[in-house]
Amino acid sequence: MQTATPEYTQVELPFIQQLQALGWDYLEGDTQVPDFTARTSFRQVLLTGQLREALHRINRDEHGQPWLDETRINEAVNRLERLGQPNLIEANQAATDLLLKGTQVEGPSGGKHVTVHYLDFEHPERNDFLVVNQFRVDPVWAAPGRDYIIPDLVLFVNGIPLVVVEAKRSDSEDPLTHAITQLLRYSNQREGACPNPGGACPDPGGVSESEGAEQLFRYTQLLIATCFETARLGTVGADYRHYQEWKDPHPLDPAQVAADLGVERLSSQQTLVAGILYPTHLLDIVRNFTCFTQVNGKTVKIVPRYQQFRAVHKAVARLQSGATRSQQLAQGVPEDQARDERGGIIWHTQGSGKSFTMVFLVRKLRTLPDLRRFKIVFVTDRTKLEDQLTETAALTGEPLQKVSTVAQFHTVLAEPGAGLVFAMIQKAQELDMDRVIPNRSEAAGGISLSENETPHSVRGDNTVFPELNASPDILLLVDEAHRSHSKTLHANFMAALPNAAKIGFTGTPILEEDKKLTTAIFGPFIDIYTISESQADGTTVPILYEGRKVAAYVVNGGTLDARFEETFWEYTPQELEAIKAKYATTGDVLESKQLIAFKAADMLRHYASRILPDGFKAQVVAVSRRAAVRYQQAFERACQDLVAELETTLEQGITIWERQAIAPLLARLRRLQFCAIISGDHNDPRSWKQWTRKGQQDASVADFKSPFDDEKQQGYTAILIVKSMLLTGFDAPVEQVMYLDRTIRGYELLQAIARVNRTHTGKEVGLIVDYFGLAQALKEALELYSDGSRRGSGIKPFSEDLPRLADRHQRMTFLFTSRGCDLYDTAACVELLRETRLRAQFIVALREFLATLNTVLPRPAALPYVRDAQQLGLIRAQALKRYRDEHLNIAGAEAKVRQLIDIYVAAQGIDMSVPPIDILAAEFEEHVGRLRSPRAQAAEMEFAARHHIRQHYQEDPVFYQKLSERLEEILRLFADNWEAQVKALQEFIRAYRQSQTEVEREDQTVQPFLRILAAALPAQPASTTGRIQLAQAAVDLVDVIRAEIGRVDFWRNSIAQGELRSRLIRLLDGLDLLPFDQLQAVADQLVQTARANHSRLVG
């Protein structure tokens, strides 16, 4: 029976009860007998009994009758069990494909092959929904009964584990982080865990470093971490930042859900359960909202966020309930007033997954009998957006038709029937107008039209555009609906497809003055997800704004006059004034080589000091294509100058800690690359080709998106310089800062700055650094654009981060001062952290404080906090050495603040690269003696002993178990008597060291195995002969073990390990020393101990 712990009663039990109310069955788990959870072994993760029954029940012939026999059921089960993929994410993808598509078996009476389905999406009531708590799973790599995992809840559909839940008490420290960590550990996805058990992840002893039971996660679709008040959703492959709250139970009504549960306010857990675990919702998510994509060459699994699920369902409801234009005409509405009412606008802020929302909508439509008939036409106005959407839409699994010419536009859209089509809105023009107006050549001295204004031709007469397809079964999905779709080309689109339904997507708030026209074209809003909501959810990061000024010689009018007189000295004053009037534009000033060189040097220093240390990248927006090329050249020179300056610094008399700070930065600066990405023109200089060729651009962008030192890409393209390209639809989470150096307004400005709002590990904020003076333009853009009743720009000046830094600093230091501990009494603070719970609070508070400090550094406003940060880092370092608690490691902290702390800690004589001194080390006693108080000495010995026992336990489990029990006895007997405790611990450690000296003098490899046998005996041998026989039995067993594990890749071969266990069981049975029911457990323990002693046994 389940123990009534707070975790169970406050979190797990309410979860189960809510599931039961939604129609789930409940089975109480058992960690001792697999039969109680419908399995024959704890290694088994499929409930094959339920699976077989479900396969028979849900697969029916044309008469609605079950038809599968045992042979075909066995075949279907075997294919699900044997996925044939060694990698977890690949195996999960293979399993997901089987769940979605089923598998082929021979038809009745040997007929043609038919599909056997594992889930019945069409008839949800035919499926079996079961939740099991405390579901034990034994890893395939470990001996049965060892290193098993026990997820709190596993949710099965037809015996297939689709959801795993980890619950933590809400009053525990950082419960969600611990729950997610546990899910990562269970699935072998923690950093440092072997992602491929049995693959190329050996340790020095030839043993793979697995720690979970990933066979369970080959089938799971959703992973949930919850503490009741907060619950987050992730999936296989997701790290901490990808776990998100599910904040809306749509299409269920939150008030009704609360009433059904008898509560006034829904908790995060209750909302999540109602939103995604209602049986039909879960099946819907698996079928229509789950896909796999490639990110930086790696397969990534995508599951929906709540706003995507909500938007798709609202769009479907609108398509099903809205009147068509034909229906309105039939009801007598005048032709010029008749509008299709099935569409609308989905406004989801940039970076929130708008492209995937489109994919999910298409997949959902294709599963609905009344909507699958649609010809779906993706419409955009940018080539880059078309490329991006094409890649994403491929995830629908449906063939795509890409309209690349006006002729194709006419032909493809005129075809009857369903399909999936991509079309640029510029194709909606007459055949004789398939041309482009060329840009004015910048190379000849001009500044081109904005690359955001895609050139197109507009008819000058009143010719009516021809109707291509009058079917109402056409759906237009229009990207960036606020922009060009109210112009003439959009009118052409509507003339071509007069009865089509239209859904507009936008990531930018719609200009108030355009809202009436936009809603008149598309219809009312379908769903809204604002910038502020996105930042609150952690879907995007906040954006900080910083204005910078440059005191260059072109800033004031007098020096500008001097520049003209110097350049055009041979002209008369009248001619000079005419030249000024014609050419002295803002663009000419901003294209000045000297000014660009000055700004590039300033940008690079800003980048090198604030962005590069954390491993992020940058984008520069220049006034023209020519300016972009000049910036690229200026960055190359500025980087050479900065490298030379730092090399000179290294040659001077600086401290070792300063050298350690400069050297890594210098190494990275030497390899940085800077690339211009601009559109091409026939009259461009030849030297510009490297920046306009598509192949070169694609390679540069791919390298930019990759992290530094990436295995597949070099990753050293650090700064991209553009005019207007890559300002829309460009998704690069590694980009943290954008430097603006041209006028940019309205929606284009909001879209541009959103390039830095994508989430990335270690990225707390995105930065906009303004060299042009756009503060007022930004303010006006945010005022002109409306998000209805829910305002919030998500953009704030750097100064607004200072109160948060002060607050987190106060909370961090209060942890010590509130307990009467001076922050600069390092020993007292370290002693205070002896308590595990307080140590956990310290870890959370320190992480938050350092993250905010890293954002503010290296600005002067951060200086008052630096000394305390260094002291806190010293306390952390000392505590890590003392308590051997790896959670105190700040290796994941942002680079600037970590470097600041590391240098300070090193200056105090603490080398964090040297591990804590082990109790067997010759200098351990001397080290303990240097500690100033008996309490500190006792703590050092206690935690050193605990750590040593943990590290070596598997090598000799019986011995170290007794050692652990003796340690606990000492601590209990001498609690709070530090002097007595020190003496007892010193004697304890000396005795242990003496025993290890004896081990080194003799061949003790047999002793761990002998102790296992002796501990398992009902009674110890009374005679010398009996003890000799027992010892010889241990020698014989070790000889067998040594011969078997010496084989190549033995620990990666589960079959060979099974054979060794079987052989040991037979040998033990023949010795007739142990009861028969103990043979399996003893054999498992022998194999586990052999694994830990691999190097000693095989030499």
Order of alpha helices (4+ residues) and beta strands (2+ residues): alpha-beta-alpha-alpha-alpha-beta-beta-beta-beta-beta-alpha-beta-beta-alpha-alpha-alpha-beta-beta-alpha-alpha-beta-alpha-beta-alpha-beta-alpha-beta-beta-alpha-beta-beta-alpha-beta-alpha-beta-alpha-alpha-alpha-alpha-beta-alpha-alpha-beta-alpha-alpha-beta-beta-alpha-beta-alpha-beta-beta-alpha-alpha-alpha-alpha-alpha-alpha-alpha-alpha-alpha-alpha-alpha-alpha-alpha-alpha
